[in-house]
């Protein structure tokens, strides 16, 4: 487990160095994740070396066991040949290889247990790094949101302090003053030119219908009598001319036309006066 102890010390040292330099949080988070990923890759290499050692010990233990079996076959062959001395030497060599195989097997078991622990630790470290990557995205989003809020508050504070709103109010008052002066100038010009008839008609048009609207509203509220209903107009058929009265009718129509012409002439004379 010394590999991961050294890895933890390296990551902690890098974190402390970044924090002490007070760098940008986003850059710090990216650098931290990068360092952790680099150290994870190094840890994987170390675990791979440990796995290779485990496999090598297993093969050595198996090879020593095979050699011991071969020397046992040779001892059996010597016994069949009636050479007990040679058989004893072969058995001694078999015992030697069996001892080596036992030692390799013991080392292999210890190495295998260590490799299993290293694999678990490596998997846990990888999970933590993946979690750190996810948290990095959340932290960066929170950092950007905080920066945006701070920027808005600083902008609002700057506007309040720099009297920008007061400038808008001053411009509004100035424009209103200009409009009032223009209206006053136009009114004075009309009074001096004597053209007040137009103004009087404009006022009349502006207030036209106000009395009728008031009466109509009072009627809807029940505060005024209802509007009188005009009697229906009865259309009478023209009377048939009496017999022998055609000349009288023509004289009457001629007299009415003359009277209408005289009335128009009198009206024109009055307008000219």
C-alpha positions in Angstrom: 0.0 0.0 0.0 3.0 2.3 -0.1 2.2 3.2 -3.7 -1.1 4.9 -2.7 0.4 6.5 0.4 3.0 8.2 -1.9 0.2 9.1 -4.3 -1.9 10.7 -1.6 1.1 12.7 -0.4 1.8 14.0 -4.0 -1.8 15.0 -4.6 -1.9 16.7 -1.2 1.3 18.6 -1.9 0.0 19.7 -5.3 -3.3 20.9 -3.8 -1.5 22.9 -1.1 0.8 24.5 -3.7 -2.2 25.5 -5.9 -4.2 26.9 -3.0 -1.2 28.8 -1.6 -0.8 30.5 -5.0 -4.5 31.6 -5.0 -5.0 30.9 -8.7 -8.3 31.1 -10.5 -10.7 28.4 -9.1 -11.5 27.0 -12.5 -7.9 26.7 -13.4 -7.1 25.2 -10.0 -9.8 22.6 -10.4 -8.7 21.6 -13.9 -5.1 21.4 -12.7 -6.1 19.3 -9.7 -8.0 16.8 -11.8 -5.2 16.7 -14.3 -2.6 15.9 -11.5 -4.9 13.3 -10.0 -5.3 11.6 -13.5 -1.5 11.7 -14.0 -0.9 10.1 -10.6 -3.6 7.6 -11.3 -1.9 6.6 -14.5 1.4 6.2 -12.5 -0.4 4.1 -9.9 -1.8 1.8 -12.6 1.7 1.2 -13.9 2.8 0.3 -10.4 -0.1 -2.1 -9.9 0.6 -3.6 -13.3 4.2 -4.3 -12.2 2.9 -6.0 -9.0 0.5 -8.1 -11.1 3.4 -9.1 -13.4 5.5 -10.1 -10.3 2.6 -12.2 -9.1 2.3 -14.1 -12.4 6.1 -14.6 -12.4 6.1 -16.1 -9.0 3.2 -18.4 -9.9 5.1 -19.6 -13.0 8.3 -20.2 -11.0 6.4 -22.2 -8.4 4.9 -24.3 -11.2 8.2 -24.8 -12.9 9.9 -26.0 -9.6 7.0 -28.4 -9.0 7.5 -29.8 -12.6 11.2 -30.2 -12.0 10.5 -32.1 -8.7 8.2 -34.4 -10.6 10.8 -35.0 -13.2 13.4 -36.0 -10.6 10.9 -38.3 -9.0 10.5 -40.1 -12.4 14.3 -40.3 -12.7 14.5 -41.9 -9.2 11.9 -44.5 -10.2 13.9 -45.2 -13.4 17.0 -45.7 -11.3 15.2 -48.1 -8.9 14.0 -50.2 -11.9 17.6 -50.3 -13.1 18.7 -51.6 -9.7 20.8 -48.5 -8.9 19.6 -47.4 -5.5 22.4 -44.9 -5.0 21.4 -43.0 -8.2 17.8 -43.2 -7.1 18.7 -41.5 -3.7 20.5 -38.7 -5.5 17.5 -38.1 -7.8 15.2 -38.1 -4.7 17.5 -35.5 -3.0 17.3 -33.3 -6.1 13.5 -33.7 -6.1 13.3 -32.6 -2.5 15.4 -29.5 -3.3 13.0 -28.5 -6.1 10.0 -29.1 -3.9 11.5 -26.7 -1.3 12.0 -24.1 -4.0 8.4 -24.6 -5.2 7.1 -24.2 -1.7 9.0 -20.9 -1.3 7.8 -19.6 -4.6 4.2 -20.6 -3.8 4.4 -18.8 -0.4 5.7 -15.7 -2.1 3.1 -16.0 -4.8 0.3 -16.2 -2.3 1.5 -13.1 -0.4 2.0 -11.2 -3.7 -1.5 -12.2 -4.9 -3.1 -10.9 -1.6 -1.2 -7.6 -2.1 -2.3 -7.4 -5.7 -5.9 -7.9 -4.7 -5.6 -5.1 -2.2 -3.9 -2.9 -4.8 -6.7 -3.5 -7.3 -9.4 -2.5 -4.7 -7.4 0.6 -3.8 -6.9 1.5 -7.5 -10.6 1.0 -8.2 -11.5 3.2 -5.2 -9.1 5.9 -6.3 -10.5 5.8 -9.8 -14.0 6.3 -8.5 -12.9 9.2 -6.4 -11.3 10.9 -9.4 -14.4 10.4 -11.5 -16.4 11.9 -8.6 -14.0 14.8 -8.5 -14.5 15.3 -12.2 -18.2 15.5 -11.8 -17.9 17.9 -8.8 -15.5 20.0 -10.8 -18.2 20.6 -13.4 -20.6 21.6 -10.7 -18.1 23.8 -8.9 -17.2 25.6 -12.2 -20.9 26.3 -12.9 -21.3 27.7 -9.4 -18.2 29.8 -9.8 -19.5 31.3 -13.1 -22.9 31.9 -11.6 -21.3 33.7 -8.7 -19.1 35.8 -11.0 -22.2 36.8 -13.0 -24.1 37.8 -9.9 -21.1 39.8 -8.7 -20.7 41.5 -12.1 -24.4 42.5 -12.0 -24.1 43.9 -8.5 -21.0 45.8 -9.4 -22.7 47.3 -12.5 -25.7 48.3 -10.5 -23.5 49.8 -7.8 -21.5 51.7 -10.4 -24.7 53.1 -11.9 -25.9 54.3 -8.5 -22.6 55.9 -7.7 -22.1 57.5 -11.1 -25.4 59.4 -11.2 -26.4 57.8 -14.5 -30.0 57.8 -13.5 -29.8 61.4 -12.5 -28.5 62.2 -16.0 -31.6 60.5 -17.4 -33.9 62.5 -15.1 -32.1 65.7 -16.1 -32.6 65.0 -19.8 -36.3 64.2 -19.3 -36.8 67.5 -17.5 -35.0 69.3 -20.2 -37.1 67.7 -23.0 -40.3 68.5 -21.1 -39.2 72.1 -20.8 -38.5 72.3 -24.5 -41.9 70.9 -25.3 -43.6 73.4 -23.0 -41.7 76.3 -24.6 -42.7 75.2 -28.1 -46.3 75.0 -27.1 -46.2 78.4 -25.5 -44.5 79.9 -28.6 -47.2 78.5 -30.8 -49.9 79.9 -28.6 -48.4 83.3 -28.5 -48.0 83.3 -32.3 -51.7 82.5 -32.7 -52.7 85.3 -30.4 -50.5 87.9 -32.1 -51.7 86.8 -35.6 -55.4 87.0 -34.5 -56.1 83.5 -35.7 -58.0 82.5 -32.6 -60.9 81.1 -34.6 -59.0 77.9 -35.3 -58.2 77.5 -31.6 -61.8 78.1 -30.6 -63.0 75.4 -33.0 -60.3 73.0 -31.8 -61.6 73.5 -28.2 -65.1 73.1 -29.3 -64.2 69.8 -31.1 -62.3 68.6 -28.1 -65.4 69.2 -25.8 -68.0 68.2 -28.4 -70.2 65.4 -27.2 -69.2 65.8 -23.6 -72.7 66.9 -22.6 -74.3 64.1 -24.5 -72.0 61.5 -22.9 -72.8 62.9 -19.5 -76.6 62.7 -20.1 -76.2 59.2 -21.5 -74.3 58.0 -18.4 -76.9 59.5 -16.1 -79.6 57.7 -18.0 -77.8 54.4 -17.6 -77.4 55.1 -13.9 -81.1 56.0 -13.6 -80.4 59.6 -12.6 -81.9 61.2 -15.7 -85.2 60.6 -17.5 -85.1 58.2 -20.5 -84.6 59.5 -23.9 -88.0 60.5 -25.5 -89.1 58.3 -28.3 -89.9 60.1 -31.5 -93.3 59.4 -32.9 -93.4 57.3 -36.0 -93.6 59.3 -39.2 -96.7 58.6 -41.1 -96.3 58.7 -44.8 -99.5 59.8 -46.6 -100.2 59.1 -50.1 -100.3 62.2 -52.3 -103.8 63.4 -53.0 -105.0 63.0 -56.5 -105.3 66.3 -58.3 -108.8 67.4 -58.8 -110.2 67.6 -62.2 -109.7 71.0 -63.8 -107.1 72.0 -61.1 -104.0 71.3 -63.2 -103.4 75.0 -64.0 -103.8 76.0 -60.3 -101.1 73.4 -59.3 -98.7 74.7 -61.8 -99.2 78.3 -60.6 -98.6 77.2 -57.0 -95.3 75.4 -57.9 -94.1 78.5 -59.8 -94.8 80.8 -56.8 -92.9 78.5 -54.5 -89.8 78.4 -56.7 -89.8 82.3 -56.9 -90.1 82.5 -53.2 -87.1 80.2 -52.8 -85.0 82.3 -55.2 -85.8 85.5 -53.3 -84.8 83.9 -50.0 -81.4 82.8 -51.4 -80.8 86.4 -52.7 -81.5 87.9 -49.3 -79.1 85.5 -47.6 -76.3 86.4 -50.0 -76.9 90.1 -49.4 -76.6 89.6 -45.6 -73.3 87.7 -46.0 -71.8 90.5 -48.1 -72.8 93.1 -45.5 
